[in-house]
Amino acid sequence: MALDGHGRLPFLGGSDPELSGYARPRRPVMSRDATLPPTRAAVLDEIVRAAAAAFGEVGYRTATLEAIAERAGLSKVTLYRYVASKEELLSLVVERIIEEFQSGLRRIVAERRPADDTLRRIVHYQVALMAAHLSFLTVFFSEESGLPAPMAARATRAKREYDQTIERVVREGVEAGLLRDLPPTLVVFGLLGMCNWLHKWYRPDGKRSAAEIADVFVALLEHGYLVE
């Protein structure tokens, strides 16, 4: 995967993909940033992004603090002024993406659109989030075993709450006669499984944009793949 002129992955510094009117994923933010002076918050932001890129490329266990510091343009001594360990960095990366998942879903559901349109928007958001923040999502789905117990528990709760929110949308759609009466849990597992697997195969320079991929996923959900 190509790096930009600063040694960073392109999707970490680029703009979010066009979503054709759907909710955009925001640049991941961290609650801890709000308590830091602007300059210090910016440095911590760069460190966490560098950690996400390193963990996503070579894995959490292989990545070193020296390599992360170098990627962030810092010395290892300076890095230790912001974080105490690689484990803490992993927790910060996961915390960021949890906040991004939750805030985006809340915005979509709060619009109170019909359930079928809400599900379309969720699919587009999920795919765009994966594409725009690929390194963060790769870490989120691949490195859970390295998390400290409290953060692992938080990640598990966040996933469960996310699934349950979408399940409620599915149930509302069934009750309104907009969706087929299928088990909501299985519908959500299928929908999210299709979207989340992008972290294994999606490439920013691939043939299909995130919006095009989301359109195909929505078409599969709505019409299947058989000719009517």
N, C-alpha and C positions, 0 to 999 in steps of 0.2 A: 504494500500500500504506500503510495507516494506521500512524502512530506512536503510542506511548503517551505519557503525560504527561511523560516524561523525554526525549522525542525519540528513543527507541530502537524498533526493530521489536519487536512483541509476542513473537515466538517466541524472541528472544534472552534474555528475562528470565522467560519462562513455564515451567511445568512440562512434562515430557515427556508425550506422549499415552499413553493407556491401551493396553497391548499384549495384553490378555486372556491373561495368563499367559506371554507370550513375553518374551525378554530385552529390557530397556529400554536405549535409548541413554543414556549418561551425558552430563552437561554436559562439553563438550570441555575437556581440561586440557592443559597444556603442560609438557614435562619441565623446561624452564628455571624454571618457577614454584617448584619444590621447593628451589632454591638461593637464593631471595629471601626477605627478611623478609616476614611476612604482609601488612603494609600495602602494601609495594612490589609484591608479587605481585598483590594485588587491583587496584592501579592498572594494572599491565601487562595484566591480564585484561580490564579495561574498555577499554583502548586497542585490544587485538586484536579484541574484539567490535565496537567502533565501526568499525574498519577493515574487518572482514568485511561489516558492514551497508553501509558506503559503497561498497566494491568491488562488492557484489552489486546495489546500486541503480543506480549510474551507470557502473560499469566501473572497472577498475584505472587505466587511463590518464587518465580524466576526474577521478577522485577526487583531492582535494588533502589534504596534511597539515593545512592550516588547518581544513578541514571535519571531518577525523577528530578533531582535537584538540577542536574545538567540540562535536562529538557526544559525546565522552568527558568533557566538562566541564572541560577543561584548556586552558592556554595552549599555543601552539606551542613556546615555550621549554621548558616542563615536559615536553611530549611528547618532545623531543629528549634528555631525560635518560634515557629508557627505550629509545628506538630511534633508529638513526642515519639511516634513510631509509625511503621508501615501499616500496622493494624488500625491505627487511628485514621490514617489516610483512606483505607478501604471503607471504614465506617462513614467518612465524610462523602465519599463518592456515592455510596448507596443512599445516604440521607438525601442527597441532592436529587437523585432520580425519583425517589419516593415522593418528595414534595412536588416534583414536576408532574408525575402521573396523577397525583391526587388533585392538584389545583386545576389541571386541564379537564379532567373528568367532571369536577364540580362545576366549572364554567359551562360545559356542554349541557349537563343535566339541568342546571338552573334556568336555561332558556325555555324549558317546558314545552318543547316541540312535540309533535306526535311521535310515538315510540319508533316507528320505522325510520323517520328522518333522524332521530336521535342516534339510532344504531349506525346509520350511515356516517354520521359525523364522528362517532366514536372510532369507527374503523379508519377513517381518514386521519384523525388525530393520532391514533396509535401508530399507524404506518409512518406518518410524518415525524413523530417523536423518535421512532427507531432510526429513521434515516438521518435526522439532524443531529442526534446525539449517540451515534453508534457505539463509541467506546464506552460511554457510561452504561448503556444497556447491555453490552457484552459482559461487563463486570457484574452488573446486577444479576444477570441470569446464570453466570458461570462460576462466580466466586463466593457464593453464599456460605460455603463450608468454612471459609477463612474469617468470617465475621465473629466478633465477640458475642457472647450469648445474648446480652441485652439488645444489640442491634439486629442479630439474627431473628429474635422474637419480634422486634418491630417490623422487620421486613415481611415476616410471615403474616402478621396482623394486617399490614398494609395491602398485601396481595389479596387476602381474604375479603377485606372491606371493598376493595376495587371490584372484585368479582361479584360481590353481593349487590353493589350499586347497579351494575349492568344487568344482573338478574332481575332486579326490580323493574328496570326498563322493559325487559322481555315480558315479564308478567303483565305489565300495563298494556303492552301491545297485544297480548293474547286476549285480555279482558275487553279491549276496545275492538277486537275483530280485525286487527291489522296484521297480526302474525299467527302462524300456525301454532297449534297447541302441542308444542314439543317441550321436553324437560328443560327448564331454564338453565339449570346448571350445565347440562351437556351443550346447550347452545352457546353459552359463554365460554366454556372450555374450547369448543371448536373455533369460535370467533377469535379469541385471544391467542390460541395456539397457532393459528394461521398467521396472525400479525407478528407475534413475538419471535417466530422462527427467522424473521429477517436478519437478526443479529448473526446468524450462521452463514447467510449467503448474499445479503445485499451489499453492493458496492456503489459508492457515489458516482463513479464513472461508468456504471453499467448501462445497458441498452434502455432500461425503463426508469422513468422518474418515479419518485415516491407517489405522486398523485396518480400516475398511470397504474401503478401496482395496486393502490387503494381502490381504484375504479374496478379493476379485475376482481378483487376480493369481494367488493360489494355486489358485483354481478353474479358471482358464484353463490353468495348468500341468498340473493333474491330469486335467482332463476335456475341454480344448479348448472350442470354442464351438458345436459341432454337437449337436443333440438326439440322444440315443442311441435 
